Amino acid sequence: MKQVPKLSYAAAFVALAGLLFSCREKPAAMETMPAPSADHFDAKGKAPSAATIAKWEALKNKMPFEDVRDFEEQEKGFIAKPDYTQIMADAGHVAWDMGRYSFLLEGKDFQSIHPSLQRMAILNMNYGLYKVMDGIYQIRGYDLSNITFVEGKTGWIIFDPLTSAETARAALKFINEKVGTRPVTAVIYSHSHGDHFAGVKGVTSEEDVKSGKTVIIAPIGFMHHAVSENVFAGNAMSRRLFYQYGVLLPVDPHGHVDQSIGKNVSAGTITLIPPTIVITKNVEELTVDGIKMVFQNTPGTEAPAEMNTYIPSKKAFWAAENVTGTIHNIYTLRGAQVRDALEWSKKINEALYLFGQEAEVMFASHSWPRWGNERIQEVMRDQRDLYANMNNSVLNLANKGVTINEIHNVYQVPESLQKKWHARSYHGSIEHNSRAIINRYLGYWDANPTTLVPLSPSESAPLYVEMMGGAAKIISKGRALYNSGDYLLATEILNKLVYAEHGNQEAKDLLADCFEQIGYQRESASVRNSFLAAAYELRNGIPTGASPKSASPDLLQALTVSMMLDFVGIRLNPERAAGKSFTINLILPDIKEKYVVELSNSTLSNIEGFTSPKADLTLTLNRKDINLVMGGVKTFEELIKGGQVKFEGNIGVLAELKGMLDNFELGFQIMPGTKKAKDAVKEKDVFELDEPEMKGDN
């Protein structure tokens, strides 16, 4: 990867800004459908159209490119970068590759990237070790998130140990080489998302935690939310991650360029060690390895379990993921419960008055630090105001009759905030965040009875195609709309055709062309990736390759038995269970728990603390043996044969239940007609919950 000399990022951006502001002649008319681009990663891929270039040109003059403070802050404190750009996974594949993005440092402007997003993509090339202040360091560019090291009295206090054990291990090794080797005395999880805890076994071990050498600190509710968010809808979330994060989209000016809060997500080993100290109060003080810290719980903000931290002796404020270099997601496109924009604003405000009045540095789990109290208050106030403005203004409009299907075309961010880089929506987008706020308060329905019980797209599409005169007319009109730059209009009709005729590759290719130009034009990396990933799949089918996982043996072991049984209920196939009923007692002596599991009306229910005297089957086994089954190490049949599972009653009920369960497939189809022939996959027991992988090398 090309190295930019220290103290040169701002200068590099000034040079780039000159390119962005250079004059070009605006095309007199829109072009006809362009031929495939010679330098595109996809043989069917197109260069930016005349309409996209015209929009790119117009955007340059609306944005505050003269403000380069972010670049000055991003480069401040740089110590060193490693002599490698790849980090290998223990399994043998590449877990992390920063070198793929080196084209962003070549001083070129790319009209296939929104100029503001290209600016953010360059900022996120901060790769290496940085000094935040005396006693506080960060390693950035090793994963989606930052890993922070605070010098304690005897060792390192680590904030947020990245997504993978391999990237976290490499970061710890690098700082020890450059600053001096210290033991890890504490790990602090700021919140319950995987990129903030899942690399923990790269920096410490279960043995060191059990012995007390390392303490692990987390906010109240951490374990429940760290596990539950990725279980019940985990397969769907992992598939949708391909769109929002573009994890299998080629890295290229026409493809993946950034993820706004970092470059991308590492694809290494997911780990978890439960916290030994839980912060339960709204504001709580604790001395960690000789350093006094003040923790502020902020549930209901960026995560359902999250906390900020203040270090009074250093006047250093850790903002977790509540204040970063972008406006975040109120609704995250991979799928999650809608967040509370007003509560988010209130928690930033609380932090502003608790810590922001005296803080001299603000650092976070993404982006780069802010120095000086005036700058810190500026960023905190602006993000506080924008989250509140979204909530209040959207509800103002909703109370005037603007619906969920209109709000994204009506709500606008106040002009004063549009001029602030830290108030722009690189990760979230105003479009999907505004709709999320209405969904939170009023739900998904727009109150038009036509949309209350809608037909499925594949059911309604043939009627639309017939009434529009068939495929040929739709494609002809779609090309005309493409040529005039009306890409969203074109998708309205082409999407109907693709749903009606899944095998119509000409229609899929044209829809992909429209998606691609829309993606080029978007400032939000999440939205860009979603359109470009859909375009890729329409042209080539669903991609395969090493991708981030949300499940692992550590997370499966952290499931409560009740959660596990609930998930078994989700996997029950109602048709195969029709007309059947049984009752199972489940007794777990090692954890002193017992459950009744009952099948009736094609529904599996469970209740803790009871057994049924009329059970068809009673199973007695230890929880640790259930972990072996969930991890694919043993089957129930093997445990029964080995004597670890004891049973009374009809053991055939267990086989009957197994026959009713679905194994979810990660590569399910999103866009019509994109499913490839099924790859050979490992046969697994239906009670095994380890997450599937996308096989292949694309």
C-alpha positions as CSV (number, residue, x, y, z in Angstrom):
1,M,0.0,0.0,0.0
2,K,1.3,3.4,-0.9
3,Q,2.4,5.3,2.2
4,V,1.5,8.9,2.6
5,P,4.2,10.8,4.6
6,K,3.4,12.0,8.0
7,L,1.6,15.4,8.1
8,S,0.6,15.1,4.4
9,Y,-3.1,14.0,4.5
10,A,-4.4,17.6,4.6
11,A,-2.1,18.6,1.8
12,A,-3.1,15.5,-0.2
13,F,-6.8,16.4,0.2
14,V,-6.2,20.0,-0.9
15,A,-4.7,18.6,-4.1
16,L,-7.7,16.3,-4.4
17,A,-10.1,19.2,-3.8
18,G,-8.4,21.0,-6.6
19,L,-9.2,18.2,-8.9
20,L,-12.8,18.1,-7.6
21,F,-13.2,21.8,-8.2
22,S,-11.6,21.7,-11.7
23,C,-13.9,23.0,-14.5
24,R,-15.4,20.6,-16.9
25,E,-17.8,21.3,-19.7
26,K,-21.3,20.1,-18.8
27,P,-22.7,17.8,-21.5
28,A,-25.2,19.3,-23.7
29,A,-27.3,16.2,-23.8
30,M,-27.5,12.8,-22.1
31,E,-25.7,10.0,-23.9
32,T,-27.2,6.8,-25.2
33,M,-26.5,3.6,-23.2
34,P,-22.8,3.4,-22.7
35,A,-20.7,0.4,-23.6
36,P,-19.2,-1.7,-20.8
37,S,-16.3,0.1,-19.1
38,A,-12.8,-1.2,-20.0
39,D,-11.5,-0.6,-16.5
40,H,-14.5,-2.0,-14.6
41,F,-14.1,-5.2,-12.5
42,D,-17.3,-6.5,-14.1
43,A,-17.5,-7.3,-17.8
44,K,-21.0,-5.9,-17.9
45,G,-20.2,-2.9,-15.7
46,K,-20.7,0.7,-16.9
47,A,-18.7,3.9,-16.4
48,P,-20.5,6.9,-14.8
49,S,-23.1,8.1,-17.2
50,A,-23.4,11.7,-18.4
51,A,-26.2,12.2,-15.8
52,T,-24.1,10.9,-13.0
53,I,-21.1,13.0,-14.1
54,A,-23.3,16.1,-14.2
55,K,-24.6,15.4,-10.7
56,W,-21.0,14.8,-9.5
57,E,-20.0,18.1,-10.9
58,A,-22.9,19.9,-9.2
59,L,-22.2,18.3,-5.8
60,K,-18.7,19.8,-5.7
61,N,-20.0,23.3,-5.3
62,K,-22.5,22.5,-2.6
63,M,-20.1,21.0,-0.1
64,P,-17.6,22.6,2.3
65,F,-14.4,21.1,0.8
66,E,-12.4,24.1,2.1
67,D,-12.9,22.7,5.7
68,V,-10.0,20.3,6.1
69,R,-10.0,20.0,9.9
70,D,-10.9,16.3,9.7
71,F,-7.7,15.6,7.8
72,E,-5.6,17.6,10.3
73,E,-7.2,15.6,13.1
74,Q,-7.0,12.3,11.3
75,E,-3.2,12.5,10.8
76,K,-2.4,13.9,14.3
77,G,-0.3,11.7,16.5
78,F,0.7,9.3,13.7
79,I,3.6,7.0,15.0
80,A,4.0,4.2,12.5
81,K,2.3,1.9,10.1
82,P,3.1,-1.9,9.8
83,D,5.1,-3.3,6.8
84,Y,2.1,-5.5,5.9
85,T,-1.3,-4.7,4.5
86,Q,-2.9,-8.2,4.9
87,I,-3.8,-10.1,8.1
88,M,-4.4,-13.8,7.7
89,A,-7.1,-15.7,9.4
90,D,-6.2,-18.8,11.5
91,A,-8.3,-20.8,9.0
92,G,-5.9,-19.9,6.2
93,H,-7.8,-17.2,4.3
94,V,-7.3,-13.4,4.3
95,A,-9.1,-11.9,7.2
96,W,-8.1,-8.3,6.5
97,D,-6.6,-6.5,3.5
98,M,-6.0,-2.8,3.7
99,G,-3.8,-2.8,0.6
100,R,-6.8,-3.3,-1.7
101,Y,-7.8,0.3,-1.1
102,S,-4.5,1.9,-2.1
103,F,-6.0,3.4,-5.3
104,L,-7.7,5.9,-3.0
105,L,-4.2,7.4,-2.1
106,E,-3.1,8.0,-5.7
107,G,-4.5,11.5,-5.9
108,K,-7.2,10.7,-8.5
109,D,-10.8,11.8,-8.5
110,F,-13.4,9.1,-9.4
111,Q,-16.7,10.1,-10.8
112,S,-18.0,6.7,-9.9
113,I,-17.8,7.8,-6.2
114,H,-19.8,10.6,-4.7
115,P,-17.2,13.3,-4.0
116,S,-18.1,13.5,-0.3
117,L,-17.9,9.7,0.1
118,Q,-14.5,9.7,-1.7
119,R,-13.3,12.2,0.9
120,M,-14.5,9.9,3.7
121,A,-12.9,6.9,2.0
122,I,-9.6,8.7,2.0
123,L,-9.9,9.7,5.7
124,N,-10.5,6.1,6.5
125,M,-7.1,5.1,5.1
126,N,-5.6,5.9,8.5
127,Y,-3.7,2.7,8.9
128,G,-1.3,2.2,11.8
129,L,-0.5,3.4,15.3
130,Y,-1.5,6.8,16.6
131,K,-1.0,8.6,19.8
132,V,-4.1,10.3,21.1
133,M,-2.4,11.9,24.1
134,D,0.1,10.8,26.7
135,G,-0.9,7.3,27.8
136,I,-3.6,6.8,25.2
137,Y,-3.0,5.2,21.8
138,Q,-5.2,3.9,18.9
139,I,-4.5,1.4,16.1
140,R,-6.8,2.3,13.2
141,G,-7.3,0.5,9.9
142,Y,-7.0,-3.0,11.2
143,D,-10.7,-3.7,11.1
144,L,-14.0,-1.8,10.8
145,S,-13.5,-0.3,14.3
146,N,-10.6,1.2,16.2
147,I,-8.8,-0.6,19.0
148,T,-7.7,1.8,21.8
149,F,-4.9,1.2,24.4
150,V,-4.8,3.2,27.7
151,E,-1.7,2.8,29.8
152,G,-2.8,1.6,33.3
153,K,-0.6,1.4,36.3
154,T,0.6,-2.1,35.4
155,G,-0.6,-2.9,31.9
156,W,-2.9,-2.1,28.9
157,I,-6.5,-1.2,29.3
158,I,-8.1,-2.0,25.9
159,F,-11.2,-0.4,24.6
160,D,-13.1,-2.5,22.0
161,P,-10.9,-5.3,20.7
162,L,-12.1,-5.3,17.1
163,T,-14.2,-8.0,15.2
164,S,-11.7,-10.8,14.9
165,A,-9.1,-12.5,17.1
166,E,-6.6,-12.3,14.3
167,T,-6.8,-8.5,13.8
168,A,-6.8,-7.8,17.5
169,R,-3.8,-10.1,18.0
170,A,-1.9,-8.3,15.3
171,A,-2.8,-4.9,16.8
172,L,-1.6,-5.9,20.3
173,K,1.7,-7.2,18.8
174,F,2.2,-4.0,16.8
175,I,1.8,-1.6,19.7
176,N,3.9,-3.7,22.0
177,E,6.7,-3.6,19.4
178,K,6.4,0.2,19.0
179,V,5.6,1.5,22.5
180,G,6.7,-1.3,24.8
181,T,5.3,-4.7,25.9
182,R,2.7,-4.5,28.6
183,P,0.3,-7.2,29.9
184,V,-3.4,-6.7,29.2
185,T,-5.0,-5.9,32.6
186,A,-8.5,-4.8,31.4
187,V,-10.7,-5.0,28.3
188,I,-13.7,-2.6,28.1
189,Y,-16.6,-3.5,25.7
190,S,-18.3,-0.2,24.8
191,H,-21.3,-2.0,23.4
192,S,-22.9,-5.2,22.2
193,H,-22.0,-5.1,18.4
194,G,-19.5,-7.7,17.3
195,D,-16.9,-5.3,16.0
196,H,-16.4,-4.1,19.6
197,F,-15.9,-7.4,21.4
198,A,-15.4,-10.3,19.1
199,G,-11.6,-10.0,18.8
200,V,-11.2,-10.4,22.6
201,K,-9.3,-13.7,22.5
202,G,-6.7,-12.0,20.4
203,V,-5.7,-9.8,23.3
204,T,-6.4,-12.0,26.4
205,S,-7.6,-15.5,27.3
206,E,-10.3,-17.2,29.3
207,E,-7.5,-18.4,31.7
208,D,-6.3,-14.9,32.3
209,V,-9.8,-13.6,32.9
210,K,-10.6,-16.5,35.3
211,S,-7.4,-15.9,37.2
212,G,-8.1,-12.2,37.6
213,K,-5.1,-11.1,35.4
214,T,-7.6,-9.4,33.1
215,V,-10.9,-7.9,34.0
216,I,-13.6,-7.4,31.4
217,I,-16.0,-4.5,31.8
218,A,-19.3,-4.0,29.9
219,P,-22.6,-2.1,30.1
220,I,-25.7,-3.5,31.6
221,G,-27.5,-5.9,29.2
222,F,-24.4,-6.5,27.2
223,M,-24.5,-10.4,27.1
224,H,-28.2,-10.6,26.3
225,H,-27.9,-8.2,23.4
226,A,-24.6,-9.4,22.1
227,V,-26.0,-12.8,21.7
228,S,-29.7,-12.3,20.9
229,E,-29.4,-9.7,18.1
230,N,-27.6,-12.1,15.8
231,V,-29.5,-15.3,16.6
232,F,-33.3,-15.1,15.9
233,A,-32.9,-13.4,12.5
234,G,-29.2,-14.0,12.2
235,N,-29.2,-15.8,8.9
236,A,-31.2,-13.1,7.2
237,M,-29.0,-10.4,8.8
238,S,-25.9,-12.1,7.5
239,R,-27.3,-12.3,4.0
240,R,-28.3,-8.6,4.1
241,L,-24.8,-7.7,5.3
242,F,-23.7,-8.6,1.7
243,Y,-25.7,-5.6,0.6
244,Q,-25.2,-2.9,3.3
245,Y,-21.5,-3.7,3.9
246,G,-20.7,-5.0,0.4
247,V,-18.6,-7.6,2.0
248,L,-18.3,-9.7,-1.2
249,L,-18.4,-6.7,-3.6
250,P,-15.0,-6.2,-5.4
251,V,-12.9,-3.4,-4.0
252,D,-12.7,-0.9,-6.9
253,P,-13.7,2.7,-7.8
254,H,-16.8,1.1,-9.4
255,G,-17.4,-1.2,-6.3
256,H,-16.6,-1.2,-2.7
257,V,-14.6,1.9,-1.5
258,D,-15.5,2.4,2.1
259,Q,-17.9,1.6,4.9
260,S,-17.9,5.1,6.4
261,I,-17.1,4.1,10.0
262,G,-14.2,2.1,8.7
263,K,-13.0,0.4,5.5
264,N,-14.8,-3.0,5.8
265,V,-15.4,-5.9,8.3
266,S,-12.7,-8.4,8.9
267,A,-13.4,-12.1,8.2
268,G,-11.6,-13.8,11.0
269,T,-12.4,-15.7,14.2
270,I,-15.4,-14.5,16.3
271,T,-14.8,-14.8,20.0
272,L,-16.4,-13.8,23.3
273,I,-15.5,-13.8,26.9
274,P,-18.3,-12.7,29.3
275,P,-17.7,-9.6,31.3
276,T,-16.5,-9.9,34.9
277,I,-17.7,-6.4,35.8
278,V,-21.0,-4.9,34.6
279,I,-21.8,-1.2,34.8
280,T,-25.3,-1.0,36.1
281,K,-25.9,2.6,37.1
282,N,-26.6,5.5,34.8
283,V,-23.3,7.0,35.8
284,E,-20.7,4.9,37.7
285,E,-17.1,5.5,38.8
286,L,-14.6,2.7,38.8
287,T,-10.8,2.6,39.1
288,V,-9.3,0.3,36.4
289,D,-5.7,-0.6,36.8
290,G,-5.0,2.6,38.8
291,I,-7.0,4.8,36.3
292,K,-10.2,6.5,37.6
293,M,-12.9,6.2,35.0
294,V,-16.5,7.4,34.9
295,F,-18.9,5.3,32.9
296,Q,-22.2,6.6,31.4
297,N,-24.7,3.9,30.3
298,T,-26.5,5.0,27.1
299,P,-29.0,2.2,26.3
300,G,-31.3,2.8,23.4
301,T,-28.7,4.8,21.3
302,E,-26.5,3.2,18.7
303,A,-26.9,-0.2,20.5
304,P,-29.4,-1.4,23.1
305,A,-26.4,-1.9,25.5
306,E,-23.8,0.8,25.2
307,M,-21.7,3.1,27.4
308,N,-19.5,6.2,27.1
309,T,-16.4,6.6,29.4
310,Y,-14.6,9.6,30.8
311,I,-11.1,9.7,32.2
312,P,-11.0,12.8,34.4
313,S,-7.2,12.8,35.0
314,K,-6.6,13.1,31.2
315,K,-9.8,15.1,30.4
316,A,-10.4,12.4,27.8
317,F,-13.9,11.5,26.7
318,W,-14.5,8.1,25.0
319,A,-17.7,8.5,22.9
320,A,-18.1,4.7,22.1
321,E,-20.1,4.7,18.8
322,N,-22.4,7.4,19.9
323,V,-20.4,10.3,18.4
324,T,-18.2,9.4,15.4
325,G,-17.4,11.0,12.0
326,T,-20.8,10.4,10.5
327,I,-24.5,10.5,11.3
328,H,-25.3,6.9,12.1
329,N,-28.2,4.5,11.3
330,I,-31.5,4.9,13.0
331,Y,-32.4,1.8,11.0
332,T,-29.5,-0.3,9.9
333,L,-30.0,-1.9,6.5
334,R,-28.6,-5.3,7.5
335,G,-31.6,-5.5,9.8
336,A,-32.0,-4.6,13.5
337,Q,-34.6,-3.0,15.7
338,V,-35.2,0.6,14.9
339,R,-33.2,2.9,17.2
340,D,-34.5,5.9,19.1
341,A,-33.2,9.1,17.5
342,L,-34.5,11.3,20.3
343,E,-33.0,9.2,23.1
344,W,-29.7,9.2,21.2
345,S,-29.8,13.0,21.1
346,K,-30.6,13.1,24.8
347,K,-27.7,10.8,25.7
348,I,-25.2,12.9,23.7
349,N,-26.6,16.0,25.5
350,E,-26.2,14.3,28.8
351,A,-22.6,13.4,28.0
352,L,-22.0,17.0,26.8
353,Y,-23.0,18.4,30.2
354,L,-21.4,15.5,32.2
355,F,-18.0,15.5,30.4
356,G,-18.0,17.8,27.4
357,Q,-17.7,21.0,29.4
358,E,-14.1,20.2,30.3
359,A,-12.9,17.4,27.9
360,E,-9.9,18.3,25.9
361,V,-9.9,15.2,23.7
362,M,-12.8,13.0,22.4
363,F,-12.0,9.7,20.8
364,A,-14.3,6.8,19.8
365,S,-14.5,3.3,18.4
366,H,-14.6,4.6,14.8
367,S,-13.2,7.6,12.9
368,W,-10.5,9.8,14.6
369,P,-10.2,11.9,17.7
370,R,-11.2,15.6,18.2
371,W,-9.0,17.9,20.2
372,G,-9.8,21.1,22.1
373,N,-12.9,21.8,24.1
374,E,-14.5,24.1,21.5
375,R,-14.1,21.5,18.7
376,I,-15.5,18.7,20.9
377,Q,-18.5,20.7,21.9
378,E,-19.1,21.7,18.2
379,V,-19.2,18.1,17.1
380,M,-21.3,16.9,20.1
381,R,-23.8,19.7,19.7
382,D,-24.2,19.3,16.0
383,Q,-24.8,15.5,16.2
384,R,-27.1,16.0,19.2
385,D,-29.1,18.5,17.2
386,L,-29.3,16.4,14.0
387,Y,-30.6,13.3,15.8
388,A,-33.2,15.4,17.5
389,N,-34.1,17.3,14.4
390,M,-34.7,14.1,12.4
391,N,-36.9,12.8,15.2
392,N,-38.9,16.0,15.7
393,S,-39.2,17.3,12.1
394,V,-40.1,13.9,10.8
395,L,-42.9,13.5,13.4
396,N,-43.9,17.1,12.6
397,L,-44.4,16.1,9.0
398,A,-46.1,12.8,9.9
399,N,-48.6,14.7,12.0
400,K,-49.4,16.8,8.9
401,G,-50.1,13.6,6.9
402,V,-46.7,12.8,5.3
403,T,-46.4,9.0,5.1
404,I,-43.6,6.6,5.4
405,N,-43.5,6.3,1.6
406,E,-43.2,10.0,1.2
407,I,-41.1,11.3,4.1
408,H,-37.7,10.6,2.6
409,N,-38.6,12.9,-0.3
410,V,-39.8,15.7,2.0
411,Y,-37.6,15.8,5.1
412,Q,-34.5,17.9,4.8
413,V,-31.6,18.4,7.2
414,P,-31.2,22.1,8.3
415,E,-28.9,23.9,6.0
416,S,-26.6,24.9,8.8
417,L,-25.9,21.2,9.5
418,Q,-25.6,20.3,5.9
419,K,-22.4,22.3,5.9
420,K,-20.8,20.3,8.6
421,W,-18.9,17.1,7.6
422,H,-19.5,15.4,10.9
423,A,-23.3,15.9,10.4
424,R,-23.4,14.2,7.0
425,S,-24.9,10.7,6.6
426,Y,-22.1,8.4,5.4
427,H,-23.2,5.4,7.4
428,G,-26.9,6.1,7.8
429,S,-28.8,8.0,5.1
430,I,-31.5,10.7,5.5
431,E,-33.7,8.6,3.3
432,H,-33.8,5.4,5.3
433,N,-33.4,7.1,8.7
434,S,-36.4,9.4,8.2
435,R,-38.6,6.4,7.2
436,A,-37.3,4.5,10.2
437,I,-38.6,7.2,12.6
438,I,-42.1,7.0,11.2
439,N,-41.8,3.2,11.4
440,R,-40.8,3.4,15.1
441,Y,-43.8,5.5,16.0
442,L,-46.5,4.6,13.4
443,G,-45.3,1.3,11.9
444,Y,-44.7,0.3,8.3
445,W,-48.3,1.0,7.0
446,D,-49.0,4.3,5.2
447,A,-52.7,4.1,6.1
448,N,-53.7,3.5,2.4
449,P,-55.8,0.3,2.4
450,T,-54.2,-0.7,-0.9
451,T,-51.0,-1.2,0.9
452,L,-52.4,-2.9,3.9
453,V,-52.6,-6.4,2.4
454,P,-50.4,-6.0,-0.7
455,L,-49.8,-8.7,-3.2
456,S,-46.3,-10.2,-3.2
457,P,-44.1,-8.7,-6.0
458,S,-44.1,-11.9,-8.0
459,E,-47.9,-12.0,-7.9
460,S,-48.5,-8.4,-8.9
461,A,-45.7,-8.1,-11.5
462,P,-47.2,-10.1,-14.3
463,L,-50.3,-7.8,-14.4
464,Y,-48.1,-4.7,-14.6
465,V,-46.0,-6.2,-17.4
466,E,-49.2,-7.2,-19.3
467,M,-50.7,-3.7,-18.9
468,M,-47.5,-2.0,-20.0
469,G,-47.5,-4.0,-23.2
470,G,-44.9,-6.7,-22.5
471,A,-41.2,-7.0,-21.9
472,A,-40.0,-5.3,-25.1
473,K,-41.9,-2.1,-24.4
474,I,-40.7,-2.0,-20.8
475,I,-37.1,-2.5,-21.8
476,S,-37.4,0.2,-24.5
477,K,-38.9,2.7,-22.0
478,G,-36.3,1.6,-19.4
479,R,-33.5,2.4,-21.8
480,A,-35.0,5.8,-22.6
481,L,-35.3,6.6,-18.9
482,Y,-31.7,5.4,-18.4
483,N,-30.5,7.7,-21.2
484,S,-32.3,10.7,-19.7
485,G,-30.8,10.0,-16.2
486,D,-34.2,9.0,-14.7
487,Y,-32.8,5.9,-12.9
488,L,-35.3,5.6,-10.1
489,L,-38.2,5.9,-12.6
490,A,-36.6,3.2,-14.7
491,T,-36.2,0.9,-11.7
492,E,-40.0,1.2,-11.1
493,I,-40.9,-0.6,-14.3
494,L,-37.8,-2.8,-14.7
495,N,-38.2,-4.2,-11.3
496,K,-41.7,-5.3,-12.2
497,L,-40.4,-7.0,-15.3
498,V,-37.6,-8.8,-13.4
499,Y,-40.1,-10.1,-10.9
500,A,-42.5,-11.3,-13.7
501,E,-39.7,-12.9,-15.8
502,H,-37.0,-14.1,-13.6
503,G,-35.0,-15.5,-16.5
504,N,-35.0,-12.3,-18.6
505,Q,-31.3,-11.5,-18.4
506,E,-31.7,-8.4,-20.6
507,A,-34.1,-6.9,-18.1
508,K,-31.9,-7.9,-15.2
509,D,-28.8,-6.3,-16.9
510,L,-30.7,-3.1,-17.6
511,L,-32.0,-2.9,-14.0
512,A,-28.4,-3.5,-12.8
513,D,-27.2,-0.6,-15.0
514,C,-29.7,1.7,-13.3
515,F,-28.8,0.4,-9.8
516,E,-25.2,1.0,-10.6
517,Q,-25.6,4.7,-11.5
518,I,-27.8,5.3,-8.4
519,G,-25.0,3.7,-6.3
520,Y,-22.3,5.9,-7.9
521,Q,-24.4,9.0,-6.9
522,R,-24.9,8.1,-3.2
523,E,-23.0,9.7,-0.4
524,S,-24.0,7.0,2.1
525,A,-21.6,4.0,1.8
526,S,-24.4,1.7,3.1
527,V,-26.8,2.8,0.3
528,R,-24.1,2.8,-2.4
529,N,-23.1,-0.8,-1.4
530,S,-26.7,-2.0,-1.4
531,F,-27.3,-0.8,-5.0
532,L,-24.0,-2.0,-6.3
533,A,-24.3,-5.4,-4.6
534,A,-27.7,-5.8,-6.1
535,A,-26.4,-4.9,-9.6
536,Y,-23.6,-7.4,-9.2
537,E,-26.0,-10.2,-8.3
538,L,-28.4,-9.3,-11.2
539,R,-25.5,-9.6,-13.6
540,N,-23.6,-12.5,-12.2
541,G,-25.6,-14.3,-9.6
542,I,-25.0,-14.4,-5.9
543,P,-21.3,-14.1,-5.1
544,T,-19.3,-16.5,-2.8
545,G,-16.3,-16.1,-0.7
546,A,-15.0,-15.6,2.8
547,S,-17.3,-13.3,4.6
548,P,-17.8,-12.1,8.2
549,K,-19.7,-14.4,10.5
550,S,-22.0,-13.4,13.3
551,A,-22.0,-16.8,15.1
552,S,-19.2,-18.8,16.6
553,P,-18.7,-21.4,19.3
554,D,-18.2,-18.7,21.9
555,L,-21.5,-16.9,21.0
556,L,-23.4,-20.2,20.8
557,Q,-22.2,-21.1,24.3
558,A,-23.4,-17.8,25.5
559,L,-26.9,-18.5,24.4
560,T,-29.3,-19.2,27.3
561,V,-31.2,-22.4,27.0
562,S,-34.4,-20.4,26.7
563,M,-32.9,-18.5,23.7
564,M,-31.7,-21.8,22.1
565,L,-35.2,-23.3,22.5
566,D,-36.8,-20.2,21.1
567,F,-34.5,-20.4,18.0
568,V,-35.5,-24.1,17.6
569,G,-39.0,-22.9,17.5
570,I,-38.2,-20.4,14.7
571,R,-36.6,-23.2,12.7
572,L,-39.7,-25.4,13.0
573,N,-41.3,-26.0,9.6
574,P,-45.1,-25.5,10.2
575,E,-46.1,-27.8,7.3
576,R,-44.0,-30.7,8.5
577,A,-45.3,-30.2,12.0
578,A,-49.0,-30.0,11.0
579,G,-51.3,-32.3,13.0
580,K,-48.5,-33.5,15.3
581,S,-48.1,-32.9,19.0
582,F,-45.8,-34.0,21.8
583,T,-44.3,-32.9,25.1
584,I,-40.6,-33.1,26.1
585,N,-39.1,-32.5,29.5
586,L,-35.5,-31.2,29.4
587,I,-33.5,-31.4,32.6
588,L,-30.0,-29.9,32.9
589,P,-28.4,-30.9,36.2
590,D,-25.2,-29.0,35.8
591,I,-26.9,-25.6,35.6
592,K,-29.9,-26.6,37.7
593,E,-32.5,-25.7,35.0
594,K,-35.5,-27.6,33.7
595,Y,-37.9,-26.9,30.8
596,V,-41.1,-28.2,29.2
597,V,-41.0,-28.1,25.4
598,E,-44.4,-28.6,23.8
599,L,-45.5,-29.0,20.2
600,S,-49.0,-28.1,19.3
601,N,-50.7,-26.3,16.4
602,S,-47.5,-26.4,14.4
603,T,-45.8,-24.3,17.1
604,L,-43.0,-25.1,19.5
605,S,-43.3,-23.5,22.9
606,N,-41.0,-23.7,26.0
607,I,-41.2,-22.7,29.6
608,E,-38.5,-22.7,32.2
609,G,-38.9,-24.0,35.7
610,F,-41.4,-26.8,35.1
611,T,-41.7,-30.4,34.1
612,S,-44.8,-32.2,32.8
613,P,-45.9,-35.5,34.4
614,K,-47.4,-36.5,31.0
615,A,-44.3,-35.9,28.9
616,D,-43.8,-38.2,26.0
617,L,-40.0,-37.9,26.5
618,T,-37.7,-36.8,29.3
619,L,-34.1,-35.9,28.4
620,T,-31.5,-35.4,31.1
621,L,-28.1,-34.0,30.0
622,N,-25.7,-31.3,31.0
623,R,-25.6,-27.9,29.4
624,K,-22.0,-28.4,28.3
625,D,-23.1,-31.4,26.2
626,I,-25.7,-29.2,24.5
627,N,-22.9,-26.9,23.5
628,L,-21.2,-29.9,21.8
629,V,-24.4,-30.5,19.7
630,M,-24.8,-26.8,18.8
631,G,-21.2,-26.6,17.7
632,G,-21.4,-29.7,15.5
633,V,-18.9,-31.7,17.7
634,K,-21.5,-34.4,18.7
635,T,-25.0,-35.4,17.7
636,F,-27.7,-36.3,20.2
637,E,-27.6,-39.9,19.0
638,E,-23.9,-40.1,19.8
639,L,-24.4,-38.6,23.3
640,I,-27.2,-41.0,24.0
641,K,-25.0,-43.9,22.9
642,G,-22.2,-42.6,25.1
643,G,-24.4,-42.2,28.1
644,Q,-24.1,-38.5,28.4
645,V,-27.9,-38.2,27.6
646,K,-30.3,-40.2,29.6
647,F,-33.9,-40.6,28.5
648,E,-37.3,-41.9,29.7
649,G,-40.2,-42.4,27.3
650,N,-40.4,-42.4,23.5
651,I,-37.0,-41.5,22.1
652,G,-38.5,-41.5,18.7
653,V,-40.0,-38.1,19.5
654,L,-36.5,-36.6,19.2
655,A,-36.1,-37.9,15.7
656,E,-39.6,-36.7,14.9
657,L,-38.6,-33.2,16.0
658,K,-35.4,-33.3,14.0
659,G,-37.4,-34.0,10.9
660,M,-39.5,-30.9,11.4
661,L,-36.6,-28.4,11.6
662,D,-35.2,-26.3,8.7
663,N,-31.6,-25.6,8.1
664,F,-31.3,-22.0,6.9
665,E,-29.2,-21.3,3.8
666,L,-27.1,-18.2,3.9
667,G,-27.1,-17.7,0.1
668,F,-30.9,-17.2,-0.3
669,Q,-32.1,-15.1,-3.2
670,I,-32.9,-11.5,-2.8
671,M,-33.2,-10.2,-6.3
672,P,-35.2,-12.5,-8.6
673,G,-33.3,-14.9,-10.9
674,T,-29.9,-14.6,-9.2
675,K,-29.7,-18.0,-7.5
676,K,-26.9,-20.1,-8.8
677,A,-26.8,-23.9,-8.8
678,K,-26.4,-25.1,-5.2
679,D,-22.9,-25.6,-4.1
680,A,-21.9,-28.7,-2.2
681,V,-22.1,-28.0,1.5
682,K,-21.2,-29.8,4.6
683,E,-24.0,-32.1,5.9
684,K,-24.8,-31.1,9.4
685,D,-27.1,-32.2,12.2
686,V,-30.2,-30.0,12.4
687,F,-29.4,-29.1,16.0
688,E,-26.0,-27.7,15.0
689,L,-26.3,-23.9,15.1
690,D,-22.9,-22.9,13.6
691,E,-23.4,-20.3,11.0
692,P,-23.0,-21.4,7.3
693,E,-20.4,-20.0,5.0
694,M,-20.6,-18.9,1.4
695,K,-18.4,-21.3,-0.5
696,G,-16.3,-20.3,-3.5
697,D,-13.6,-17.9,-4.4
698,N,-15.3,-14.9,-6.0
